[in-house]
Each structure stands twice: as structure tokens, then as C-alpha cells.
Amino acid sequence: MKTKLIILLWLVVFSSTAFGAANKADTMLVEKQHFTTKDFTTVSGVTLEQVDIGWESYGKLNANKDNVILITHYFSGTSHAAGKYKADDALPGYWDAIIGPGKAIDTNKYYVISSDTLVNANWHDPNVITTGPASTNPKTGKPYGLDFPVVTITDFVNVQKRLLDSLGITKLHAVMGASMGSFQALEWATRYPDKVERLIHVIGAATMDAWTVAALEKWALPIRLDKNWQQGNYYGKERPLDGLAATMLNITQDAMHPIIYNASFPDFNLLDEGALKDIRTLPKLNQVLAQRAMARAKTQDANHVLYLVRASQLFTAGMQSDLTTALKNVSAKTLLLPATNDLLLRPENMRTVFDTMKAAGKDVEISEIEGGWGHLDGIFSITPKAQLISEFLEE
């Protein structure tokens, strides 16, 4: 059990996939597809000549094109929500436990779509397609760097809408997302209420508060302080990997509850001999974490992470200053799934959202996810909610 927990920590923290049904022989094989759109104007008022994103799908689109479920991914995630690209991949997509034939999101019934967001963090992952600061600016022939416009959760949603429009899909049976994915799912329901029949909002928020905005800045700060960051002008030079690795460490600890975090290091020795003898020697625990964080950092782009932080900091449903007014726009049947032990996006905020929507006469229910992972319970402890999700989609 102890060994398994250590392996879990390695996979959880430093991979954009999760476990799901990792060892099942019938795991779906999926293909990454490429979508391009032209002349996309951001909420900040800048028009991008071209935007590219990757996407994948599971199941079949029916003749009426009304069996579509959109999955929106979390901060460090990708479109890889389920299945494998190759049979011998180490892991399937992060929600493989609930997406697939006969599962909660049954691909025998539903056509499930997931796409990479704009400014996706995983720029150096060959399975990710995204437009962001590391992309080539057609006006200069060089990477945008910080000349790339600030983008918002609304922009992520509007690119997804263009993808769906290109496929002739005008209505969603449901939209579901975890963490930053929940922001996108709620934005869909507030901005395009006539297009969303059901909303499943997992380990998320409806708006940022001062505490969360400040906490997110702790993710950005190590990158900004890295000498190699150079105000974002590091392309073709030494990458700010030290700062990015420190950011990975911060994200990891914020997303995990001490219950699992501590259990993942059963051999932890507080009185570390090396650390005791030399201030320049990190405790063994920190050495291990630093190595894993650096491995993860090498798949990501530092500027992209900064832009994701900003998009998250600016999030409020419908980009409206009054949350109650924004939530009144929601017409979708809504299922809220906060995690009881979430220390990052705290469940009490979603309890308030539930009360607000209920008072407004909305069709809403809430069910908390129990577990020891904290924020990550929305990924790793989702299976006990499978029956609830299945029934909600059938209603």
C-alpha cells in the first residue's frame, strides 16, 4: 500500500493524465485532431489572425447531433479526458474511470468532446495543440511572448463554440469540467444558456475571491523571479525551468490534502542527516519532489502558465460583476460536485452558489465528493459519483 501511494503521488502531480481504468484491456483508443479558426477577437479586444487547438472525441455523433457532452479540462490538463492514444500508453485520460462504453458518461449513448484550451500549459507535449505566447506571431515571425493578449475563461469557451459550430453542433446535452474546467462549464451555462441542457460543475468556483487571486499569484511568482524568464523573452534562449519547477511544486501542494500528501511519503525522515549537516543540502524529500517537478516543467511553457494564472484570476461567471445576476442566466439543470476536503477551491463557496441558485428557482442539486486527496478528489475520487452522474445525464 505504501509503495502504491508513492507511485500515485508521482503520477498525480507530474502528469496531465490520471488513473481511470489504466490497466483495462478494453480502454478506448483515441486520436488527437486539429482545429483552426481565423480572426478570433479576445475579450481584451485583440484579434488573433489564427487560433489552433487540439481536440478529441469518444463515441459517435447521432443524426440529430443532440447527444453531445463537452468536457472542459483543468489548469494543468489537456483534452485527453479518456482513452489512450496508443495501446501501450502508461495511462489513459484523466477521467477514463467515468468516460467510456457502459461508464457514467456512456460513449455508447453520448458523443463526448474535449479540447485543449488556449494558452495550454503543456506546450512541449507532442499531443497538445494550442495557441499562446509560445506560438509564432504572424506579424513578426517570432514567438508572441508577452505581446500575446490576455485571454479569459470566456475566450476558452468561445474557441470551443467555434469548434462545435464547425461540426454543426448547436446544443449540448451536457457540459462538465473540473477545477478550471468547471469555470469553463459554468461560463458556457451563463453565456450560452440556450445551448446547454445540463451542467456538471466539479471541484470549482463561480467567481474568484481575494484569497484565491492572491493564492494563484504564488504560482506565477517563481516564474517571474527566475533570471531566465527575461520578461517573457526567453524563446531561443535558456528557459526559466527553475522558476517553472517551483511553480509545479506550489500547484502540487495546493491541490493536495495533507492526508494523502503525508501518506505518500511513508519513509519520510524529519531528522534528515544530509540536511542536518549542510544548509546547502536539501532534505531527501525535497530532492525527490524537485526532480519530479523539473521533469514536469520540461513539458510546459512558463509564459503559458502565467497566462493561465491570469485567466483564472479574472474568472467570474459571465464576466459580470454581480454573481447573483450572472447565475440567473443559467437555465441548465445543474449538478454541483465540490470536494469536502478541498483546500484550493473551497466547498463552502459552492454551498453558497447552491443556495443562491435554489433561491432563484433553478433546477440545482449538490453532492460533495469525499476523500483524502483534497482538490484532486474531483479527479481521483469521482467514481463514487458515477451513478449520480449517470442518472443526472438521463433525467
BELPE-V986088 format. One record per backbone hydrogen bond with DSSP energy under -0.5 kcal/mol. CO is the residue of the C=O (numbers start at 1). NH is the residue of the N-H. Records with the same first field share a line. If there is no record, write none. Layout:
BEGIN
CO=NH ; NH
END
This chain:
BEGIN
1=5
2=6
3=7
4=8
5=9
6=10
7=11
8=12
9=13
10=14
12=15
19=92
20=22
21=24
24=27
28=30 ; 84
33=55
35=53
37=51
39=41
40=42 ; 48
42=45
46=42 ; 48
48=40
49=39
51=37
53=35
54=116
55=33
56=114
58=112
62=65
67=111
68=173 ; 174
69=71 ; 113
70=72 ; 176
71=115
72=178
74=77
79=81
80=94
81=95
83=93
84=30
86=89
92=18
93=96
95=98 ; 99
98=100 ; 105
100=103 ; 107
104=106
105=100 ; 107
106=109 ; 110
107=60
110=112
111=69
112=58
113=71
114=56
117=120
121=123 ; 301
122=125
124=126
125=128
129=54
131=119
132=135
133=145
135=144
136=138
137=140 ; 141 ; 142
142=137
144=147
145=148
150=44
152=156
153=157
154=158
155=159
156=160
157=161
158=162
159=163
160=164
161=165
162=166
163=167
164=167 ; 169
165=168
168=170
171=173
172=197
174=70
175=200
176=72
177=202
178=181
179=182 ; 183
180=184
181=185
182=186
183=187
184=188
185=189
186=190
187=191
188=192
192=195 ; 196
193=196
195=172 ; 197
197=333
198=175
199=201 ; 335
200=177 ; 202
201=337
202=179
206=317
209=213
210=214
211=215
212=216
213=217
214=218
215=218
216=219 ; 220
217=221
218=222
220=223 ; 224
221=225
222=226
223=226
226=229 ; 230
229=232
230=233
232=234
234=237
239=241
240=244
241=245
242=246
243=247
244=248
245=249
246=250
247=251
248=252
249=253
250=254
251=255
252=256
253=256
255=376
257=260 ; 261
258=262
259=263
260=264
262=265
265=268
268=270
270=272
272=276
273=277
274=278
278=281
280=282
283=287
284=288
285=289
286=290
287=291
288=292
289=293
290=294
291=295
292=296
293=297
294=298
296=299
297=300
299=124
301=305
302=306
303=307
304=308
305=309
306=310
307=311
308=312
309=313
310=314
311=153
312=315
315=208
316=319
317=320
321=323
322=326
323=327
324=328
326=329
327=330
333=199
334=365
335=201
336=367
337=203
338=340 ; 369
339=342
344=346
346=349 ; 350
347=351
348=352
349=353
350=354
351=355
352=356
353=357
354=358
355=359
356=360
357=362
358=361
362=364
363=334
365=336
368=370
369=340
372=260
373=257 ; 376
374=377
375=378
376=379 ; 380
377=381
379=382
382=385
383=386
385=389
386=390
387=391
388=392
389=393
390=394
391=395
END
